[in-house]
């Protein structure tokens, strides 16, 4: 708990340290994580007439893929990839995609301490710097809120193939891509946005 409070209180100072290594490129602070989506059904509360048991659809099929996502809570801009595994190889593919999409920016990527994130095989581009969250603190990562909203949108449904699941997830993602302000409102933690706003003011 103390570590989590320290990160919130000192997030601005972490960003200030990073600005000393930034060249003339704009600084963006991204939250990164991965979430698994597959054919095994999951449930959310649903309305039902009083006295009736809600009908549930159940499917236990163990096929899935991973949504790799990075979001800038201050603006709602994001970058996503569907990849088959949660490993260093796929993580490197996503980092390379971030480097391509944000080639003109300096990125501070806030992430958890998953093994694939800390692998010695990862080659970090010169304009991307990682910042690790304290262990066991997913609630500090704004992108987790996005994952919760996406899972809620796809709950209580059955998908016959992994391709139909991917199509449904893409449809759930589209409103956030088209209206970045919605994603900014969902993921914009106060302590996060205060720190990034102060950095912009200083720069």
SERO-4910 file (N, C-alpha, C, O; in steps of 0.05 Angstrom, whole numbers):
BEGIN
 pado doro    nc1    nc2    nc3   cac1   cac2   cac3    cc1    cc2    cc3    oc1    oc2    oc3
  Unk    A     17    -24      0      0      0      0     17     25      0     11     45    -14
  Unk    A     39     25     16     57     48     17     70     53    -10     73     76    -18
  Unk    A     78     31    -24     90     34    -50     71     47    -70     79     63    -86
  Unk    A     46     39    -69     26     49    -87     22     79    -82     20     95   -101
  Unk    A     20     86    -56     16    115    -50     40    131    -58     38    154    -68
  Unk    A     64    119    -55     89    134    -63     89    139    -93     97    160   -102
  Unk    A     80    119   -108     80    123   -137     61    146   -145     69    163   -161
  Unk    A     37    146   -133     18    167   -140     30    194   -132     28    213   -148
  Unk    A     41    196   -108     51    221    -98     76    231   -113     81    255   -116
  Unk    A     92    212   -123    118    219   -135    118    215   -166    139    216   -178
  Unk    A     94    210   -177     93    205   -206    104    229   -221    118    226   -241
  Unk    A     97    253   -212    107    277   -226    137    279   -225    149    288   -245
  Unk    A    149    272   -203    179    273   -201    192    252   -219    213    258   -231
  Unk    A    179    229   -222    189    209   -241    189    221   -270    208    217   -285
  Unk    A    167    234   -277    165    246   -303    186    268   -307    198    271   -328
  Unk    A    190    283   -286    210    305   -287    238    295   -292    253    307   -307
  Unk    A    244    272   -280    270    259   -285    273    251   -314    295    253   -326
  Unk    A    252    241   -326    252    232   -353    257    255   -372    270    252   -393
  Unk    A    246    278   -366    248    301   -385    277    310   -388    284    323   -408
  Unk    A    294    302   -370    323    309   -373    336    292   -395    357    300   -405
  Unk    A    323    270   -403    334    253   -424    320    257   -451    328    245   -471
  Unk    A    299    273   -451    284    277   -475    297    297   -493    307    318   -484
  Unk    A    297    291   -519    308    310   -538    286    330   -546    269    337   -529
  Unk    A    286    339   -570    267    360   -579    239    348   -584    220    363   -589
  Unk    A    236    321   -583    211    309   -589    191    313   -566    199    314   -542
  Unk    A    165    314   -572    145    316   -550    145    291   -533    151    269   -543
  Unk    A    139    294   -507    138    272   -489    109    262   -486     91    278   -482
  Unk    A    106    236   -490     80    223   -485     83    203   -463    103    188   -462
  Unk    A     64    201   -445     64    181   -423     42    161   -428     19    168   -427
  Unk    A     50    136   -434     31    116   -441     29     95   -419     48     88   -406
  Unk    A      5     84   -416      0     61   -398     -3     36   -416    -18     36   -435
  Unk    A     12     16   -410     13     -8   -427      6    -33   -411     14    -36   -388
  Unk    A     -8    -51   -424    -14    -77   -412    -26    -96   -433    -31    -88   -455
  Unk    A    -30   -121   -425    -42   -140   -442    -67   -153   -429    -67   -155   -404
  Unk    A    -86   -162   -445   -109   -176   -434   -116   -199   -453   -114   -197   -477
  Unk    A   -125   -221   -440   -132   -245   -456   -161   -245   -463   -178   -240   -445
  Unk    A   -168   -250   -488   -195   -253   -497   -198   -280   -512   -181   -286   -529
  Unk    A   -219   -295   -505   -221   -321   -518   -250   -331   -518   -269   -316   -514
  Unk    A   -253   -357   -524   -279   -369   -528   -293   -377   -502   -317   -383   -503
  Unk    A   -279   -379   -480   -292   -386   -455   -309   -362   -446   -299   -339   -444
  Unk    A   -334   -367   -442   -353   -345   -435   -348   -334   -408   -339   -349   -390
  Unk    A   -353   -309   -404   -353   -296   -378   -378   -280   -375   -391   -272   -394
  Unk    A   -386   -274   -350   -412   -264   -344   -411   -237   -329   -392   -231   -315
  Unk    A   -432   -222   -333   -437   -197   -318   -466   -198   -309   -482   -213   -320
  Unk    A   -473   -181   -290   -500   -180   -281   -519   -172   -303   -511   -156   -321
  Unk    A   -543   -182   -303   -563   -175   -323   -590   -173   -311   -596   -185   -290
  Unk    A   -608   -157   -323   -635   -153   -313   -652   -178   -320   -648   -190   -341
  Unk    A   -670   -184   -302   -688   -207   -305   -714   -202   -289   -712   -189   -268
  Unk    A   -737   -210   -299   -762   -206   -283   -759   -218   -255   -747   -239   -251
  Unk    A   -771   -205   -236   -770   -213   -208   -781   -242   -206   -803   -248   -217
  Unk    A   -767   -259   -191   -776   -286   -188   -766   -305   -208   -771   -329   -206
  Unk    A   -751   -296   -228   -740   -313   -250   -710   -314   -248   -697   -293   -243
  Unk    A   -699   -337   -253   -670   -340   -254   -659   -329   -280   -669   -337   -301
  Unk    A   -639   -312   -280   -628   -302   -305   -617   -325   -322   -603   -342   -312
  Unk    A   -623   -325   -348   -611   -346   -365   -582   -339   -371   -575   -317   -378
  Unk    A   -564   -359   -369   -536   -355   -374   -527   -374   -397   -536   -397   -399
  Unk    A   -510   -364   -413   -498   -380   -434   -470   -388   -424   -455   -371   -414
  Unk    A   -462   -413   -428   -437   -422   -418   -422   -437   -440   -433   -454   -454
  Unk    A   -396   -431   -442   -380   -445   -462   -351   -447   -450   -340   -427   -442
  Unk    A   -341   -471   -449   -314   -476   -439   -296   -485   -463   -292   -509   -467
  Unk    A   -287   -466   -478   -268   -473   -500   -243   -456   -496   -244   -432   -493
  Unk    A   -221   -470   -496   -196   -458   -488   -180   -449   -513   -158   -460   -519
  Unk    A   -190   -429   -527   -176   -416   -549   -177   -386   -543   -197   -375   -534
  Unk    A   -155   -373   -547   -154   -344   -540   -131   -331   -555   -114   -343   -568
  Unk    A   -131   -304   -554   -110   -288   -563   -106   -266   -543   -122   -263   -524
  Unk    A    -86   -249   -547    -79   -228   -528    -82   -201   -541    -73   -197   -564
  Unk    A    -96   -183   -527    -97   -155   -536    -75   -140   -522    -75   -137   -498
  Unk    A    -55   -131   -538    -34   -114   -528    -44    -85   -532    -51    -77   -554
  Unk    A    -43    -69   -511    -54    -42   -514    -37    -22   -498    -27    -27   -477
  Unk    A    -34      2   -510    -21     24   -497    -40     49   -501    -48     54   -523
  Unk    A    -45     63   -480    -63     86   -481    -49    110   -468    -36    107   -448
  Unk    A    -54    133   -479    -45    158   -467    -69    170   -453    -86    183   -466
  Unk    A    -71    167   -426    -95    176   -412   -101    206   -415   -124    214   -414
  Unk    A    -80    222   -419    -84    251   -421   -100    259   -446   -113    279   -447
  Unk    A    -98    242   -468   -110    249   -493   -130    228   -503   -147    234   -519
  Unk    A   -128    203   -493   -144    181   -502   -134    168   -528   -147    150   -538
  Unk    A   -111    176   -537    -99    163   -561    -88    136   -552    -80    132   -529
  Unk    A    -89    117   -571    -82     90   -563    -70     75   -587    -71     83   -610
  Unk    A    -57     52   -580    -45     34   -600    -51      6   -591    -46     -1   -568
  Unk    A    -61    -11   -609    -68    -38   -601    -58    -58   -622    -56    -52   -646
  Unk    A    -53    -83   -613    -46   -105   -631    -59   -130   -619    -59   -134   -594
  Unk    A    -69   -148   -636    -76   -175   -628    -53   -193   -633    -42   -194   -656
  Unk    A    -44   -207   -613    -21   -225   -615    -27   -252   -602    -43   -253   -583
  Unk    A    -14   -273   -611    -22   -300   -601    -12   -308   -573    -24   -325   -560
  Unk    A      9   -295   -564     22   -304   -539     28   -281   -521     30   -258   -529
  Unk    A     31   -287   -495     42   -268   -476     70   -276   -470     76   -290   -451
  Unk    A     88   -266   -487    116   -273   -484    134   -251   -494    124   -231   -505
  Unk    A    160   -254   -491    178   -232   -498    178   -227   -528    181   -204   -537
  Unk    A    174   -248   -544    174   -244   -573    151   -227   -582    155   -208   -598
  Unk    A    127   -232   -572    104   -216   -579    106   -188   -567     97   -168   -579
  Unk    A    117   -186   -543    120   -160   -531    139   -142   -547    135   -118   -550
  Unk    A    160   -155   -558    179   -140   -575    164   -130   -600    169   -107   -609
  Unk    A    147   -146   -612    131   -138   -635    115   -113   -628    112    -95   -644
  Unk    A    103   -113   -604     86    -90   -597    103    -65   -592     95    -43   -600
  Unk    A    126    -68   -579    143    -45   -574    153    -34   -601    154    -10   -605
  Unk    A    159    -51   -620    167    -42   -647    144    -27   -660    149     -7   -674
  Unk    A    119    -36   -656     96    -22   -668     93      5   -655     87     25   -669
  Unk    A     96      7   -628     95     33   -615    116     52   -626    111     75   -630
  Unk    A    140     41   -630    162     57   -641    155     68   -668    162     91   -675
  Unk    A    141     52   -684    134     61   -711    112     82   -710    113    102   -724
  Unk    A     91     77   -694     68     95   -693     76    122   -681     66    142   -690
  Unk    A     93    121   -661    101    146   -647    130    153   -653    146    160   -635
  Unk    A    138    151   -678    166    155   -686    175    184   -680    199    188   -676
  Unk    A    156    203   -679    164    231   -675    162    240   -646    166    263   -639
  Unk    A    156    221   -628    153    227   -599    173    212   -582    183    191   -590
  Unk    A    177    222   -558    191    207   -537    170    195   -519    153    209   -509
  Unk    A    172    169   -514    151    155   -499    161    145   -472    183    133   -471
  Unk    A    147    151   -451    150    139   -425    128    118   -423    104    126   -422
  Unk    A    135     93   -422    116     71   -422    114     60   -393    133     48   -383
  Unk    A     91     64   -381     86     54   -354     73     27   -355     53     23   -369
  Unk    A     85      7   -342     76    -21   -345     81    -36   -319     95    -27   -301
  Unk    A     70    -61   -318     75    -77   -294    101    -93   -298    115    -89   -318
  Unk    A    107   -110   -279    133   -124   -279    130   -153   -288    142   -171   -277
  Unk    A    114   -157   -309    111   -184   -321    138   -193   -332    154   -177   -340
  Unk    A    141   -219   -332    167   -230   -341    174   -222   -369    197   -216   -375
  Unk    A    154   -221   -387    159   -213   -415    168   -184   -417    184   -177   -434
  Unk    A    158   -167   -399    165   -139   -399    194   -135   -391    208   -116   -400
  Unk    A    204   -152   -373    231   -148   -362    251   -166   -374    274   -167   -365
  Unk    A    244   -181   -395    262   -199   -408    287   -185   -418    286   -163   -429
  Unk    A    310   -198   -415    335   -187   -424    337   -186   -454    354   -173   -466
  Unk    A    318   -200   -468    319   -201   -497    305   -177   -510    308   -172   -534
  Unk    A    291   -162   -494    276   -139   -505    296   -116   -513    313   -109   -497
  Unk    A    293   -107   -537    309    -84   -547    291    -60   -547    273    -57   -563
  Unk    A    297    -41   -529    281    -17   -527    292      4   -546    316     11   -546
  Unk    A    275     15   -564    284     37   -581    293     61   -565    286     64   -541
  Unk    A    310     77   -577    323     99   -562    302    120   -552    307    133   -532
  Unk    A    279    122   -565    259    142   -557    236    130   -540    216    143   -537
  Unk    A    241    106   -530    221     94   -512    235     86   -486    255     71   -486
  Unk    A    224     95   -463    235     88   -437    214     75   -420    192     87   -417
  Unk    A    219     52   -408    199     39   -391    200     49   -363    221     57   -353
  Unk    A    177     49   -349    175     55   -321    157     34   -308    133     32   -316
  Unk    A    167     19   -290    152     -4   -278    136      5   -254    144     21   -237
  Unk    A    111     -5   -253     94     -1   -230    103    -20   -207    118    -39   -212
  Unk    A     95    -14   -182    100    -32   -160     88    -59   -165     68    -61   -180
  Unk    A     98    -81   -154     87   -107   -158     58   -109   -147     51    -95   -128
  Unk    A     42   -125   -161     14   -131   -152     -3   -105   -149    -16   -101   -129
  Unk    A     -1    -88   -169    -17    -63   -167    -30    -56   -194    -26    -35   -205
  Unk    A    -47    -75   -204    -61    -69   -230    -79    -45   -228    -84    -32   -249
  Unk    A    -89    -38   -204   -107    -16   -202    -93     11   -208   -107     31   -211
  Unk    A    -66     11   -209    -52     36   -215    -49     40   -245    -40     61   -254
  Unk    A    -55     19   -261    -51     21   -290    -78     29   -303    -97     14   -303
  Unk    A    -79     53   -315   -104     62   -326   -116     44   -348   -140     43   -351
  Unk    A    -99     30   -363   -109     13   -385   -126    -10   -375   -142    -21   -390
  Unk    A   -123    -17   -349   -140    -38   -338   -169    -30   -338   -187    -47   -341
  Unk    A   -175     -5   -335   -203      5   -337   -215     -1   -364   -238     -8   -367
  Unk    A   -198      3   -384   -207     -2   -412   -213    -32   -416   -233    -39   -428
  Unk    A   -196    -49   -406   -201    -77   -408   -227    -85   -394   -242   -102   -405
  Unk    A   -232    -74   -371   -257    -80   -357   -281    -72   -374   -301    -87   -376
  Unk    A   -280    -49   -387   -302    -40   -404   -306    -58   -428   -328    -63   -436
  Unk    A   -284    -67   -440   -285    -84   -463   -297   -112   -455   -313   -123   -470
  Unk    A   -288   -122   -433   -299   -148   -424   -329   -146   -418   -344   -164   -424
  Unk    A   -337   -124   -406   -366   -120   -401   -382   -119   -427   -404   -130   -428
  Unk    A   -371   -106   -447   -385   -104   -473   -388   -132   -486   -407   -136   -502
  Unk    A   -370   -150   -481   -370   -176   -494   -380   -199   -476   -380   -222   -483
  Unk    A   -390   -192   -452   -399   -212   -433   -426   -223   -441   -440   -212   -457
  Unk    A   -433   -247   -429   -458   -260   -433   -463   -266   -463   -486   -266   -472
  Unk    A   -442   -272   -477   -444   -279   -506   -428   -304   -512   -409   -311   -497
  Unk    A   -435   -318   -533   -419   -341   -543   -408   -334   -570   -421   -321   -587
  Unk    A   -383   -341   -574   -369   -337   -600   -360   -364   -611   -347   -380   -596
  Unk    A   -367   -370   -635   -362   -397   -646   -333   -401   -654   -323   -424   -653
  Unk    A   -319   -380   -662   -291   -382   -670   -276   -359   -658   -287   -338   -650
  Unk    A   -250   -362   -658   -233   -340   -647   -234   -316   -666   -229   -294   -657
  Unk    A   -239   -321   -692   -242   -299   -711   -266   -282   -705   -265   -257   -707
  Unk    A   -289   -295   -698   -313   -279   -692   -309   -264   -666   -320   -242   -663
  Unk    A   -294   -275   -647   -288   -261   -622   -271   -236   -629   -276   -214   -618
  Unk    A   -251   -239   -646   -234   -217   -653   -250   -195   -667   -245   -171   -663
  Unk    A   -269   -202   -685   -286   -183   -698   -303   -167   -678   -306   -143   -680
  Unk    A   -314   -182   -659   -331   -169   -638   -314   -150   -621   -324   -129   -614
  Unk    A   -290   -158   -614   -273   -141   -598   -265   -116   -614   -265    -94   -603
  Unk    A   -260   -119   -640   -254    -95   -657   -277    -76   -657   -273    -52   -655
  Unk    A   -302    -86   -659   -325    -69   -658   -328    -55   -631   -336    -32   -630
  Unk    A   -321    -69   -609   -321    -56   -583   -300    -35   -580   -303    -15   -565
  Unk    A   -278    -38   -594   -256    -19   -592   -261      6   -609   -252     28   -602
  Unk    A   -276      3   -631   -279     25   -650   -289     51   -638   -278     72   -644
  Unk    A   -309     51   -620   -318     77   -609   -296     92   -594   -296    116   -594
  Unk    A   -278     77   -582   -256     90   -567   -235    102   -587   -223    122   -582
  Unk    A   -231     88   -609   -213     98   -629   -225    123   -643   -210    142   -649
  Unk    A   -251    123   -648   -264    145   -662   -269    169   -644   -270    191   -653
  Unk    A   -272    164   -618   -277    186   -599   -257    183   -576   -263    172   -554
  Unk    A   -233    193   -580   -211    190   -561   -219    202   -534   -209    193   -513
  Unk    A   -236    223   -533   -244    235   -508   -257    215   -489   -255    218   -465
  Unk    A   -272    196   -501   -285    176   -484   -265    159   -470   -268    153   -446
  Unk    A   -244    152   -484   -223    136   -471   -207    152   -451   -199    142   -430
  Unk    A   -203    178   -457   -189    195   -438   -205    198   -412   -193    198   -390
  Unk    A   -231    200   -414   -248    202   -391   -248    176   -374   -248    177   -350
  Unk    A   -246    153   -388   -246    128   -375   -219    122   -360   -219    112   -338
  Unk    A   -197    130   -373   -171    122   -362   -156    145   -349   -134    141   -338
  Unk    A   -167    169   -349   -152    193   -339   -153    195   -309   -168    212   -298
  Unk    A   -137    179   -295   -134    182   -266   -125    210   -259   -108    222   -273
  Unk    A   -136    221   -238   -129    249   -230   -100    253   -226    -88    272   -236
  Unk    A    -87    235   -210    -59    238   -203    -41    235   -228    -20    247   -230
  Unk    A    -50    219   -247    -35    215   -272    -36    240   -289    -16    250   -298
  Unk    A    -60    250   -294    -64    273   -311    -52    298   -299    -41    315   -313
  Unk    A    -53    301   -272    -40    324   -259    -11    325   -265      1    345   -271
  Unk    A      2    301   -263     31    299   -267     38    305   -296     57    320   -301
  Unk    A     23    294   -315     30    299   -343     23    328   -351     38    339   -368
  Unk    A      3    339   -340     -4    367   -346     19    386   -336     26    405   -350
  Unk    A     30    380   -313     52    396   -302     76    394   -320     90    414   -323
  Unk    A     81    371   -331    105    368   -349    101    384   -374    119    397   -383
  Unk    A     76    384   -385     71    400   -408     75    430   -403     85    445   -419
  Unk    A     66    438   -379     69    466   -371     98    474   -369    106    496   -378
  Unk    A    114    456   -358    143    462   -355    157    463   -381    176    478   -385
  Unk    A    147    445   -400    160    445   -426    151    467   -445    160    469   -467
***
